[in-house]
Amino acid sequence: METACLEYRLTEAERAAFERGGYLVVEGSLAPTLVQELVAVVDPIRRRFLGASPTGGYGYTSPTDPDVPLRGWLREHRGEAAP
């Protein structure tokens, strides 16, 4: 095991953010080219399942049924409260 990884500990703010959101943002941990490659692979999947933003953004505040192709399936399997 590389012992250098043991030199850093989470701050209280990082720990709270993890507890709140379930993930950590580690700036600079991935090369920018790798991030671009990952987005290129994942974005078509996101668009297929969650809908494509008409403005090209990565999310919606109030998506409509045509924006979210899986909304019907979600409602059928998770109930009316599904997004």
N, C-alpha and C positions, 0 to 999 in steps of 0.2 A: 504494500500500500504506500502511496505517496504521502508522506507525513506533512507536507506543506499545506495540505487541505485542512489540517487540524489547527492552523494558526489563526483562523478567522472564526469569529462567533457572531451570531445574529445580534443586531441591536434590538432593543425593546420595540422600537418603531417597526423594524422588519418583522419581528415575531408577531406583533399585533396585526400587521398587514397580511401575513400568512394566515393567521387564525381567522381573519375576516374574509379573505378572498380565496384561500386554499392554494395559493401559488406565490412564488417570489419572482420579482423582476431583478435579474442580475445583468446590469448594463455591461456591454462589452464582452459577454461570455461567449458569444457566437460571432464569427466573422460576418461582416455585412454581405458577402457573396453567398454564404450559407443561408442566411436569413432570406435573401431573395430567392434562392432555390427552393427553400421550404414553402414560402408563400406561393410560389408558382405551382407547387404540387398540391397544396392544401386548399387554395382559394377556389378552384373549380368544384371541389367537394362541398365547401361551405356554401357556394352559390346554389348548388343543386339541392341541398337539403334545407337551407335557411332562406334562400331567395337572394337576389342580387339587388343591391342598393341602386336606385336610379341615379344617384349622384356619384356613384363609384366608391362610396364609403364602406367601412367594414361593419356596419350595423344599422339598426333602425331604432327609432324611438316609438313609432306607431305603425308597424307593418300591417298591410292589408292582406286578405286571404290570398290574392294572386301573388303577392310578394313572397309568401312562405308556402311552397308546395306541400310540405309535410304537415301543415297545420291541421288538416282533417285527420290524418293518421294520429297525430299527437292527441287531439281531442278524443278520438275513438279509444285510444289505449290509456290515456292519462286523465281523461275527464275534461269537462268544459273549461276548467281553469287553466288549461295548457295555453301557451302563448299563441 
